[in-house]
Every structure is written in C-alpha cells, then in structure tokens.
Amino acid sequence: MTVPFGVATGSTALSGDLTVPADTLGVVAFAHGSGSSRNSPRNVAVARSLQDQRLATLLFDLLTADEGRYDAVTGRLRFDIDLLSDRLVTAVDQLREDVTTRDLAIGLFGASTGAAAAFVAAARRPEAVRAVVSRGGRPDLAGAALAGVECPTLLVVGGEDTQVLCLNEQAAQRMLGPVELAVVPNATHLFEEPGALERVADLAATWFTRHLT
C-alpha cells in the first residue's frame, strides 16, 4: 500500500510516498542524490527490493519544485547539507509520530550528497535511527557529524568510482559506530552496469533486515 506522505518543515511542504507492506519489519527513509527527486529510478528500484523484504519505504523530495529548478541551474542546494539534513530530520520525526510507522524501527538510505544528509540526521537523532546505508555517498560533506553516527552503517561504493571510494575509506576510519565498506566490482558512481544496482539492493535489504528487526 502506497500513500502520500508530505514532509512539512516550516512553511515548506515536500511531497513524499510512503509504501507499507503487510507485516512490516521497519521503515527506511530515502535521501536522494544530486539533482534528483523521490522519483529517482535507482532509489525506486532499491525501495522495491526493500518492500519485497517487508520493509516500509519513504521516498520524498528534499527540494520543492521551485528549489529544484533553481538547483538545476546553480547546483547550489544539492550541496546545502544543513538544509537537506534538516528536512530529513523532520521526516524522521514525522515517521516517529505517524500512526502507521511510529512503532517501527527507522533506517536511512542516502545516495551521493543525500548520504551526507543521512549521516547528519543519524547523528542528530541517535535514539531514532537504527541503521544507515550509503550508496556512492559523499561522507566528507557530513563533516564532524560522522563521528556522531552511532548506528550500524554500510558504505556501498562502486569499484571503479575511485575518488568516492577513497572518500568512503577515509570516512570509515572516522566513524565511531559499527561500519562496513562494501565494494561492488566494476561498478561506477551510478551503478549502471549490469547487475550492479541489484547488488546494492541486496546489500541494503540484508543490512536493514538485520538491524531494524
């Protein structure tokens, strides 16, 4: 069952979709990457894999339509991690209050710059966020918040995405909570190679199932 799930932060309303399978084990909020939206085909594909494993998913827009158009021209808002993490924290708080999800453990799935927002949100809500998965993430943009991520974290990086792989290896050394680095062989930043995204989805489903149930 998929229902609209708006994220209201101040005077800003962000569109979202909450999908809740039967006998749900937990709920995962997605933070999409640079220049993307809740309709990101990669995040949608991963979300469907999680739903098949009885995990609820929240896909929502981190930017409004007007902000998205501005960002498409300037590229500025996608790197405003304070703004993005504030909105993700609001989504986490709403999941904790909503009658459908308030009893479910919460995980965060972040892609690219959205992963930095997920790290900051996890550090700000350690009592709520039970697990994080980063796909091709930019943990360097999370700054000092990395050391505050207490929950189990999985960093998934493509083997051919060498610069981002280096950033994730450095981040793993800075994180104090349980962290694992999974490298998908021959995959580039967007995991467009045959079977690469399916491997990401399998890794994420296993991680969240283990740590949210």
KEFITOR-121422 format. One record per residue (C-alpha): residue number from 1; residue in three letters; y, z, x. Coordinates in steps of 0.2 Angstrom, whole numbers, padded with zeros to 4 digits. Each point is the difference from the previous one (the first is absolute). Example, Ala and Ser with C-alpha at 12.3 -4.5 7.8 and 13.67 -1.06 7.14 Angstrom:
2
(node 1, ALA, (-0022, 0039, 0062))
(node 2, SER, (0017, -0003, 0006))
This chain:
213
(node 1, MET, (0000, 0000, 0000))
(node 2, THR, (0017, -0005, 0007))
(node 3, VAL, (0016, 0007, -0007))
(node 4, PRO, (0018, -0002, 0005))
(node 5, PHE, (0006, 0015, 0012))
(node 6, GLY, (0018, -0001, 0003))
(node 7, VAL, (0007, 0010, 0015))
(node 8, ALA, (0017, 0008, -0004))
(node 9, THR, (0010, 0006, 0015))
(node 10, GLY, (0018, 0004, -0004))
(node 11, SER, (0007, -0014, -0010))
(node 12, THR, (-0012, -0012, 0007))
(node 13, ALA, (-0016, -0006, -0010))
(node 14, LEU, (-0014, -0008, 0009))
(node 15, SER, (-0014, -0009, -0008))
(node 16, GLY, (-0018, 0005, 0003))
(node 17, ASP, (-0018, -0003, -0006))
(node 18, LEU, (-0012, 0015, -0002))
(node 19, THR, (-0018, -0005, -0001))
(node 20, VAL, (-0012, 0014, -0004))
(node 21, PRO, (-0019, -0004, 0000))
(node 22, ALA, (-0013, 0011, -0010))
(node 23, ASP, (-0005, 0016, 0009))
(node 24, THR, (0014, -0001, 0012))
(node 25, LEU, (-0002, 0009, 0017))
(node 26, GLY, (0018, -0001, 0006))
(node 27, VAL, (0015, -0010, 0000))
(node 28, VAL, (0008, -0011, 0014))
(node 29, ALA, (0018, -0005, 0000))
(node 30, PHE, (0005, -0016, 0009))
(node 31, ALA, (0015, -0003, 0011))
(node 32, HIS, (0002, -0019, 0003))
(node 33, GLY, (0006, -0008, 0016))
(node 34, SER, (0015, -0010, 0005))
(node 35, GLY, (0007, -0012, -0013))
(node 36, SER, (-0014, 0004, -0012))
(node 37, SER, (-0002, 0008, -0017))
(node 38, ARG, (-0013, 0008, -0011))
(node 39, ASN, (-0007, -0017, -0002))
(node 40, SER, (-0005, -0002, 0018))
(node 41, PRO, (-0017, -0010, -0001))
(node 42, ARG, (-0006, 0010, 0015))
(node 43, ASN, (0004, 0017, -0008))
(node 44, VAL, (-0007, -0006, -0017))
(node 45, ALA, (-0016, -0005, 0008))
(node 46, VAL, (-0002, 0017, 0009))
(node 47, ALA, (0004, 0009, -0016))
(node 48, ARG, (-0013, -0009, -0010))
(node 49, SER, (-0013, 0005, 0013))
(node 50, LEU, (0006, 0018, -0002))
(node 51, GLN, (-0001, -0001, -0019))
(node 52, ASP, (-0018, -0006, 0002))
(node 53, GLN, (-0004, 0017, 0009))
(node 54, ARG, (0008, 0010, -0014))
(node 55, LEU, (0017, 0002, 0008))
(node 56, ALA, (0015, -0001, -0010))
(node 57, THR, (0014, -0011, 0007))
(node 58, LEU, (0019, 0000, -0001))
(node 59, LEU, (0009, -0016, 0005))
(node 60, PHE, (0019, 0001, -0002))
(node 61, ASP, (0015, -0009, 0007))
(node 62, LEU, (0009, 0010, 0014))
(node 63, LEU, (0016, -0011, -0004))
(node 64, THR, (0008, -0005, -0016))
(node 65, ALA, (0002, -0019, -0004))
(node 66, ASP, (0018, 0000, 0007))
(node 67, GLU, (-0005, 0010, 0015))
(node 68, GLY, (-0014, -0012, 0003))
(node 69, ARG, (0012, -0015, 0000))
(node 70, TYR, (0012, 0009, 0012))
(node 71, ASP, (-0014, 0004, 0011))
(node 72, ALA, (-0007, -0018, 0000))
(node 73, VAL, (0017, -0005, 0008))
(node 74, THR, (0004, 0014, 0011))
(node 75, GLY, (-0017, 0008, 0004))
(node 76, ARG, (0008, 0017, 0001))
(node 77, LEU, (-0008, 0010, -0014))
(node 78, ARG, (-0018, -0003, 0005))
(node 79, PHE, (0005, 0010, 0016))
(node 80, ASP, (0009, 0014, -0010))
(node 81, ILE, (-0015, 0012, 0002))
(node 82, ASP, (0011, 0015, -0007))
(node 83, LEU, (0003, -0010, -0016))
(node 84, LEU, (-0018, -0006, -0002))
(node 85, SER, (-0008, 0017, 0004))
(node 86, ASP, (0011, 0008, -0012))
(node 87, ARG, (-0006, -0011, -0014))
(node 88, LEU, (-0018, 0002, 0005))
(node 89, VAL, (0002, 0019, 0000))
(node 90, THR, (0007, -0002, -0018))
(node 91, ALA, (-0016, -0010, -0005))
(node 92, VAL, (-0011, 0014, 0008))
(node 93, ASP, (0010, 0013, -0010))
(node 94, GLN, (-0002, -0010, -0016))
(node 95, LEU, (-0019, -0002, 0003))
(node 96, ARG, (-0001, 0019, 0001))
(node 97, GLU, (0009, 0002, -0017))
(node 98, ASP, (-0008, -0014, -0010))
(node 99, VAL, (-0013, 0005, -0012))
(node 100, THR, (-0012, -0014, 0006))
(node 101, THR, (0001, 0004, 0018))
(node 102, ARG, (0006, 0018, 0003))
(node 103, ASP, (-0018, 0006, 0003))
(node 104, LEU, (-0004, -0013, 0013))
(node 105, ALA, (0001, 0001, 0018))
(node 106, ILE, (0013, -0012, 0007))
(node 107, GLY, (-0002, -0013, 0014))
(node 108, LEU, (0013, -0012, 0008))
(node 109, PHE, (-0003, -0018, 0005))
(node 110, GLY, (0014, -0007, 0010))
(node 111, ALA, (0002, -0018, 0008))
(node 112, SER, (0012, -0005, 0014))
(node 113, THR, (0016, 0009, -0003))
(node 114, GLY, (-0007, 0008, -0016))
(node 115, ALA, (-0012, 0009, 0012))
(node 116, ALA, (0015, 0009, 0008))
(node 117, ALA, (0006, 0006, -0017))
(node 118, ALA, (-0018, 0006, -0004))
(node 119, PHE, (0000, 0010, 0016))
(node 120, VAL, (0017, 0008, -0004))
(node 121, ALA, (-0005, 0004, -0018))
(node 122, ALA, (-0017, 0008, 0006))
(node 123, ALA, (0010, 0011, 0012))
(node 124, ARG, (0012, 0005, -0014))
(node 125, ARG, (-0013, 0003, -0013))
(node 126, PRO, (-0015, 0008, 0010))
(node 127, GLU, (-0006, 0010, -0015))
(node 128, ALA, (-0002, -0016, -0010))
(node 129, VAL, (-0005, -0014, 0011))
(node 130, ARG, (-0018, 0001, 0005))
(node 131, ALA, (-0003, -0016, 0010))
(node 132, VAL, (0010, -0015, 0007))
(node 133, VAL, (-0006, -0017, 0005))
(node 134, SER, (0012, -0012, 0009))
(node 135, ARG, (-0003, -0019, 0001))
(node 136, GLY, (0009, -0008, 0014))
(node 137, GLY, (0012, 0014, -0001))
(node 138, ARG, (0016, 0004, 0010))
(node 139, PRO, (-0003, 0018, 0004))
(node 140, ASP, (0014, 0000, 0012))
(node 141, LEU, (0013, -0002, -0014))
(node 142, ALA, (-0006, 0017, -0007))
(node 143, GLY, (0008, 0009, 0015))
(node 144, ALA, (-0003, 0019, 0002))
(node 145, ALA, (-0008, 0000, -0017))
(node 146, LEU, (-0017, -0006, 0008))
(node 147, ALA, (-0003, 0017, 0007))
(node 148, GLY, (0002, 0008, -0017))
(node 149, VAL, (-0014, -0011, -0008))
(node 150, GLU, (-0014, 0013, -0003))
(node 151, CYS, (-0012, -0010, -0010))
(node 152, PRO, (-0014, -0011, 0006))
(node 153, THR, (0007, -0017, 0005))
(node 154, LEU, (-0008, -0017, 0003))
(node 155, LEU, (0010, -0013, 0010))
(node 156, VAL, (-0007, -0017, -0003))
(node 157, VAL, (0007, -0014, 0012))
(node 158, GLY, (-0006, -0018, 0003))
(node 159, GLY, (-0007, -0003, 0018))
(node 160, GLU, (0012, -0014, 0003))
(node 161, ASP, (0015, 0009, -0006))
(node 162, THR, (0003, 0007, 0017))
(node 163, GLN, (0018, 0007, -0001))
(node 164, VAL, (-0004, 0009, -0016))
(node 165, LEU, (-0017, 0006, 0007))
(node 166, CYS, (0009, 0008, 0015))
(node 167, LEU, (0013, 0008, -0012))
(node 168, ASN, (-0015, 0008, -0010))
(node 169, GLU, (-0009, 0006, 0016))
(node 170, GLN, (0016, 0009, 0005))
(node 171, ALA, (0002, 0007, -0017))
(node 172, ALA, (-0018, 0007, 0000))
(node 173, GLN, (0004, 0010, 0015))
(node 174, ARG, (0015, 0008, -0009))
(node 175, MET, (-0008, 0004, -0016))
(node 176, LEU, (-0006, 0018, -0001))
(node 177, GLY, (-0011, -0002, -0015))
(node 178, PRO, (-0017, -0009, -0001))
(node 179, VAL, (0002, -0018, 0005))
(node 180, GLU, (-0011, -0015, 0003))
(node 181, LEU, (0004, -0018, 0006))
(node 182, ALA, (-0010, -0014, -0007))
(node 183, VAL, (0002, -0017, 0008))
(node 184, VAL, (-0005, -0016, -0010))
(node 185, PRO, (-0006, -0013, 0013))
(node 186, ASN, (0009, -0016, 0000))
(node 187, ALA, (0012, 0005, -0014))
(node 188, THR, (0019, -0003, 0001))
(node 189, HIS, (0014, 0010, -0008))
(node 190, LEU, (-0003, -0006, -0018))
(node 191, PHE, (-0019, 0000, 0001))
(node 192, GLU, (-0001, -0018, -0006))
(node 193, GLU, (-0015, -0004, 0009))
(node 194, PRO, (-0017, -0002, -0009))
(node 195, GLY, (-0007, 0017, -0004))
(node 196, ALA, (0014, 0010, 0008))
(node 197, LEU, (0009, 0006, -0016))
(node 198, GLU, (-0017, 0004, -0007))
(node 199, ARG, (-0004, 0011, 0015))
(node 200, VAL, (0017, 0009, -0003))
(node 201, ALA, (-0005, 0003, -0018))
(node 202, ASP, (-0017, 0007, 0005))
(node 203, LEU, (0008, 0012, 0013))
(node 204, ALA, (0013, 0006, -0012))
(node 205, ALA, (-0012, 0003, -0014))
(node 206, THR, (-0012, 0010, 0011))
(node 207, TRP, (0015, 0010, 0007))
(node 208, PHE, (0007, 0005, -0017))
(node 209, THR, (-0017, 0003, -0008))
(node 210, ARG, (-0004, 0012, 0014))
(node 211, HIS, (0016, 0009, 0000))
(node 212, LEU, (0006, 0000, -0018))
(node 213, THR, (-0016, 0006, -0008))
